[in-house]
Amino acid sequence: MAIAYCLMGVIVIVAMIIFLLVKMHGDVDFKFFPAERSQFVLVEKDQSRAVFSCEVPFINDGRQNGTIIDCFPRHYMPREYYDDCIVESRLTLPESNREDGYWEATIFKRGIRNKIILTVIFIAKSGSISVALQDLPDMNMDIIYQTVGRSDYMMKKDRLLVESDEIRAAFFSGGLQGVK
């Protein structure tokens, strides 16, 4: 009987040591910095459509490398609030600037700042994008991301503001630019 108690004690001690080692290794902790995003620039336009993009920095501030499994924007522009444009948005990495809205799961090292490209597309319902953007209001947008590391996956989101004055200034300045 004493052997059984000793064996259970050893098992408990080993389990506690393993638990502490796992805790010391930590987990991932991704943080996006929407307040530090670059200015929106106009990257494409025609008579009925304008495409803007900016860069949003982020970091894996955890204790180990981690994966962003999925990352997508959610813009908040209900038609009851503004009905002159259809709004589309997407997020991509600079090294794989995809136009299909697909996020490629990527491993990010801890402690290194990275960036994503946020693209916002306005499509005029009445034909003229320059007329439609005249009354554009400010628009909230969430960056929603699913991450995984040592623990189970988790979903987080950070909000940024797409300011109408900034969009209009980029559009009416006339020059097409790209995200650098």
N, C-alpha and C positions, 0 to 999 in steps of 0.2 A: 504494500500500500504506500509506503514511504517513497518507493521508487516512482510510482505513478505521480505523486505530488511533486517530486523533484523534476520529473519529465515535463509536467504541465508548467511548472515554474520556468524551466529553460525555454519552453515554447513561447510563453508569454514574453519573456525578456527578449528573445530573438525577434518576435513580432514587433515589439516596441522599438527596437533598434532599427528594423527595416522601415517602420513608419516614420521615425525621426530622420532617417537618411532621405526618404522620399520628400519629406517636408523641407529639408535643407536644400534640396535641388530646386524647389520651387516650381512655378508654372509660368505660362505665358501671360502677358498683360499688354495687349495692344491698346494704343491710345492714338486717336486721330486728333488733329489740331485744326478744326475748321476756321478758327479766328486767324490762323496764320496762312490761310490759302492765298495763292497769287490772285491778281486781278483777272476777271474774265476778259478774254480776248475773242474777237470775231475770227473764226477760222474758215468759214464758208458762208456764202449767201447767194441767193437768187431772188427772183421777184416775190416768191411766196414763202421763203424759208431762210432762217438764219441759224447758224451753228456757232455756239460759244463754248469755250473750255477754259479751265483753270487747273492748277495743281494744288492738291491738298496733302500736306505732310502727315506722316504717322510714324510711330515707333513701336517696336516690341520691347516694352520696358520691363519684361519679366526676367526670370532667372535662367531661361533656356530658350532655344530656338522654338518657333511655333509656326503653325500653318494657318493662313486665312483661307478657309475652304470656300467661302462664298462672300461676295461683297457687291452690294447694289444700292442705288439711290432710290429714294421715295420722295417725289416732289409733291407738294401740297398746293394745287391750283385748281380748286373746284370750279366748274363752269358757272355756278351761281355767283361766283366772285369775279371771274374774268372769263369771258367766252369768245374773245377775238382770236385766240390761238390754241392749237393743240400743242401740248408740251410733252416732250420725250426727254429722257435722261439716261445716262449710263456711266459706269466707272470702269476704267482699265488701268493696267500698269503701263508706264511709258515704253517699256521694251516689247510689249505686245499690245499695241493700241488697236484693239479689235472693235469692229463696228456692229457686231451681232449681239452685243449685250451679255456675252458669256464671260464669266470670270474664271480664269485658270487658277486652280488651287496652287498656292505658292508658299514655300517655306521661307521665313524671314529670320535672320540671325538676331539675337538679342542685342539691344543697345545701339543699333544702327538706324538712323533716320532714313526713311524711304518716302516715296510720294506716289499718289495715284492721280490719274487724269479724270476730272469730272467734266463730262460733256452734256450740255443742255441744248436742245433743239426746239425752236419755236417755228410752228407752221401756221401761217395765217389762214383762217377759215374763209375770209372774204377776198383773198387774192393778193393783196399788197401787204408784205411784212412790215414795210416802213410805216404804214398807217396803223397796223395792228399793234406795233410796239409803242406807239405814242401814249397809250393808256395802260401800259403794263404795270401792275402793282408789284410790290416786293413779294417774294415767294420763299417760304420755308422749305427746306429739304433735309431729309435724314440720310445719313450714310449708315447703312445697316450691314453688319459683318458677322460672319460665323467663324469662330476660331477654335483650334484644338491644339493641345500640348500634352502634358502629362495627365491631365484630368479629362473628364468628358467635354464634348464640345459645348460652346456657349455662344449665345447671340448677344450683341451689344449694338447700340446706335448712338450716333452723335449728330447734332443738328447744326446746320449752317443756314445763313440767310443769303439768298440771291437778291441783290438790291437792284431795283428797276432802273435807278439813275445810272448805275454802273453798266448795265446791259445796254441802255440807250446810248451812253457815251461811247462804248465800244462799237456799236452799230453805226452811229452817225459820224464817227471820226473818219469813216471811209476806208481805212486800210485793213486789208486781211492780214492776219498774223497767225502764228501757230504757237502752241505751247512749247516753250523752250526747255 
